[in-house]
Structure formats: C-alpha cells, structure tokens
Amino acid sequence: LWSYLLRSWAVCIPVGLAIRGAATQHVPPAPFAVISMLTTLFLLASWRSAYFTVAGPTVEGDRGAGLFDGLKMILTLVRRW
C-alpha cells in the first residue's frame, strides 16, 4: 500500500518540478523544491489514508477495469454529444 505511494511520489514530484522549471525557464529554488515535495507527500498520504479508511483496501485481483476501459467509456460519452 505505502510502497505504491512512495514510488509514485518519488517519480512524479521531480518530473513535476522539471516541467515547472521548463515552463518558467529557470530551475526552482531548493527551498521551494523541498517544501513542495514534503507538502505533496503529506497531502497524498493524508488523502490515501482517508480514502482507505472510508473505502477499505482493494485486492489486486479485484480491479475490474483498466485505463483503456475508462478511455473507451469517455470516448463513448463524447460521441453521444
């Protein structure tokens, strides 16, 4: 459970900081990077804890749909418009 959180956080936050740096044409200051990384870790961990408290943990084999099923559903809804 928490290993997924830490792996996704460790990948996404530096990528997000790199995208921000590319968009603003300068490297973010170190204090900003550290505080944003710690803040997002806290918010993400809080959200996951609250969610699993309410919904309960899911079993790996319990997932019924994947990314492409969700995309297919969205495209079907868009076509109806």
PyRosetta script that sets phi, psi and omega in degrees:
from pyrosetta import init, pose_from_sequence

init()
pose = pose_from_sequence("LWSYLLRSWAVCIPVGLAIRGAATQHVPPAPFAVISMLTTLFLLASWRSAYFTVAGPTVEGDRGAGLFDGLKMILTLVRRW")
pose.set_psi(1, -56.4)
pose.set_omega(1, -177.0)
pose.set_phi(2, -78.6)
pose.set_psi(2, -22.4)
pose.set_omega(2, 178.5)
pose.set_phi(3, -66.8)
pose.set_psi(3, -35.4)
pose.set_omega(3, 175.5)
pose.set_phi(4, -63.7)
pose.set_psi(4, -41.1)
pose.set_omega(4, 179.1)
pose.set_phi(5, -60.9)
pose.set_psi(5, -49.5)
pose.set_omega(5, -176.9)
pose.set_phi(6, -68.0)
pose.set_psi(6, -37.2)
pose.set_omega(6, 178.1)
pose.set_phi(7, -65.8)
pose.set_psi(7, -46.0)
pose.set_omega(7, -179.5)
pose.set_phi(8, -67.1)
pose.set_psi(8, -38.5)
pose.set_omega(8, 178.4)
pose.set_phi(9, -64.7)
pose.set_psi(9, -43.0)
pose.set_omega(9, -177.4)
pose.set_phi(10, -65.9)
pose.set_psi(10, -25.7)
pose.set_omega(10, 179.3)
pose.set_phi(11, -90.7)
pose.set_psi(11, -47.3)
pose.set_omega(11, -171.1)
pose.set_phi(12, -72.4)
pose.set_psi(12, -37.2)
pose.set_omega(12, -176.0)
pose.set_phi(13, -67.1)
pose.set_psi(13, -49.0)
pose.set_omega(13, 176.2)
pose.set_phi(14, -61.4)
pose.set_psi(14, -35.7)
pose.set_omega(14, 177.3)
pose.set_phi(15, -65.0)
pose.set_psi(15, -42.1)
pose.set_omega(15, 177.1)
pose.set_phi(16, -62.9)
pose.set_psi(16, -40.6)
pose.set_omega(16, 177.0)
pose.set_phi(17, -65.9)
pose.set_psi(17, -36.7)
pose.set_omega(17, 177.6)
pose.set_phi(18, -66.8)
pose.set_psi(18, -40.9)
pose.set_omega(18, 177.5)
pose.set_phi(19, -64.1)
pose.set_psi(19, -42.3)
pose.set_omega(19, 177.6)
pose.set_phi(20, -62.3)
pose.set_psi(20, -42.1)
pose.set_omega(20, 178.2)
pose.set_phi(21, -63.2)
pose.set_psi(21, -40.2)
pose.set_omega(21, 178.2)
pose.set_phi(22, -68.0)
pose.set_psi(22, -36.2)
pose.set_omega(22, -179.1)
pose.set_phi(23, -71.5)
pose.set_psi(23, -34.8)
pose.set_omega(23, -178.3)
pose.set_phi(24, -96.1)
pose.set_psi(24, -2.2)
pose.set_omega(24, 177.5)
pose.set_phi(25, 66.0)
pose.set_psi(25, 23.2)
pose.set_omega(25, 172.9)
pose.set_phi(26, -154.9)
pose.set_psi(26, 156.6)
pose.set_omega(26, -178.9)
pose.set_phi(27, -76.2)
pose.set_psi(27, 133.8)
pose.set_omega(27, 178.5)
pose.set_phi(28, -62.6)
pose.set_psi(28, 144.5)
pose.set_omega(28, 177.5)
pose.set_phi(29, -61.7)
pose.set_psi(29, 150.3)
pose.set_omega(29, -177.0)
pose.set_phi(30, -58.4)
pose.set_psi(30, -44.2)
pose.set_omega(30, 178.8)
pose.set_phi(31, -60.9)
pose.set_psi(31, -38.2)
pose.set_omega(31, 177.4)
pose.set_phi(32, -62.7)
pose.set_psi(32, -44.6)
pose.set_omega(32, -178.6)
pose.set_phi(33, -62.9)
pose.set_psi(33, -45.0)
pose.set_omega(33, -178.4)
pose.set_phi(34, -65.9)
pose.set_psi(34, -45.9)
pose.set_omega(34, -178.5)
pose.set_phi(35, -67.0)
pose.set_psi(35, -39.4)
pose.set_omega(35, 178.8)
pose.set_phi(36, -67.1)
pose.set_psi(36, -37.4)
pose.set_omega(36, 178.4)
pose.set_phi(37, -65.9)
pose.set_psi(37, -44.7)
pose.set_omega(37, 179.8)
pose.set_phi(38, -68.1)
pose.set_psi(38, -38.5)
pose.set_omega(38, 179.4)
pose.set_phi(39, -64.9)
pose.set_psi(39, -45.4)
pose.set_omega(39, 179.9)
pose.set_phi(40, -67.5)
pose.set_psi(40, -34.6)
pose.set_omega(40, 175.7)
pose.set_phi(41, -62.8)
pose.set_psi(41, -44.3)
pose.set_omega(41, 178.9)
pose.set_phi(42, -63.8)
pose.set_psi(42, -46.8)
pose.set_omega(42, -178.8)
pose.set_phi(43, -65.3)
pose.set_psi(43, -41.8)
pose.set_omega(43, 179.8)
pose.set_phi(44, -65.9)
pose.set_psi(44, -43.3)
pose.set_omega(44, 178.9)
pose.set_phi(45, -65.7)
pose.set_psi(45, -39.5)
pose.set_omega(45, 178.3)
pose.set_phi(46, -63.9)
pose.set_psi(46, -44.6)
pose.set_omega(46, -179.6)
pose.set_phi(47, -62.9)
pose.set_psi(47, -45.9)
pose.set_omega(47, -179.4)
pose.set_phi(48, -64.7)
pose.set_psi(48, -38.8)
pose.set_omega(48, 178.5)
pose.set_phi(49, -63.9)
pose.set_psi(49, -45.0)
pose.set_omega(49, 179.2)
pose.set_phi(50, -64.0)
pose.set_psi(50, -42.4)
pose.set_omega(50, -179.2)
pose.set_phi(51, -63.2)
pose.set_psi(51, -46.5)
pose.set_omega(51, -178.4)
pose.set_phi(52, -72.3)
pose.set_psi(52, -22.9)
pose.set_omega(52, 174.1)
pose.set_phi(53, -69.0)
pose.set_psi(53, -40.1)
pose.set_omega(53, -178.5)
pose.set_phi(54, -80.8)
pose.set_psi(54, -49.7)
pose.set_omega(54, -172.2)
pose.set_phi(55, -91.6)
pose.set_psi(55, -21.7)
pose.set_omega(55, -175.9)
pose.set_phi(56, 81.9)
pose.set_psi(56, 156.4)
pose.set_omega(56, -179.3)
pose.set_phi(57, -70.5)
pose.set_psi(57, 149.0)
pose.set_omega(57, 177.9)
pose.set_phi(58, -100.1)
pose.set_psi(58, 148.8)
pose.set_omega(58, 177.5)
pose.set_phi(59, -85.0)
pose.set_psi(59, 141.6)
pose.set_omega(59, -177.3)
pose.set_phi(60, -52.8)
pose.set_psi(60, -43.5)
pose.set_omega(60, -178.0)
pose.set_phi(61, -78.8)
pose.set_psi(61, -0.8)
pose.set_omega(61, -175.7)
pose.set_phi(62, -85.6)
pose.set_psi(62, -7.6)
pose.set_omega(62, -177.7)
pose.set_phi(63, -73.6)
pose.set_psi(63, 128.0)
pose.set_omega(63, -176.2)
pose.set_phi(64, -97.6)
pose.set_psi(64, -26.7)
pose.set_omega(64, -175.7)
pose.set_phi(65, -132.6)
pose.set_psi(65, 153.1)
pose.set_omega(65, 179.5)
pose.set_phi(66, -113.9)
pose.set_psi(66, -166.6)
pose.set_omega(66, -178.4)
pose.set_phi(67, -62.3)
pose.set_psi(67, -43.9)
pose.set_omega(67, -177.0)
pose.set_phi(68, -69.2)
pose.set_psi(68, -30.2)
pose.set_omega(68, 175.5)
pose.set_phi(69, -66.4)
pose.set_psi(69, -40.4)
pose.set_omega(69, 176.7)
pose.set_phi(70, -65.4)
pose.set_psi(70, -41.8)
pose.set_omega(70, 177.5)
pose.set_phi(71, -63.7)
pose.set_psi(71, -40.5)
pose.set_omega(71, 178.4)
pose.set_phi(72, -62.2)
pose.set_psi(72, -40.9)
pose.set_omega(72, 179.1)
pose.set_phi(73, -64.0)
pose.set_psi(73, -43.2)
pose.set_omega(73, -179.8)
pose.set_phi(74, -64.5)
pose.set_psi(74, -43.9)
pose.set_omega(74, 179.3)
pose.set_phi(75, -63.9)
pose.set_psi(75, -36.0)
pose.set_omega(75, 176.8)
pose.set_phi(76, -64.5)
pose.set_psi(76, -41.9)
pose.set_omega(76, 178.3)
pose.set_phi(77, -66.5)
pose.set_psi(77, -38.2)
pose.set_omega(77, 179.3)
pose.set_phi(78, -66.4)
pose.set_psi(78, -39.0)
pose.set_omega(78, 178.8)
pose.set_phi(79, -62.6)
pose.set_psi(79, -30.0)
pose.set_omega(79, -179.6)
pose.set_phi(80, -68.8)
pose.set_psi(80, -23.6)
pose.set_omega(80, 178.8)
pose.set_phi(81, -74.0)
pose.dump_pdb("model.pdb")
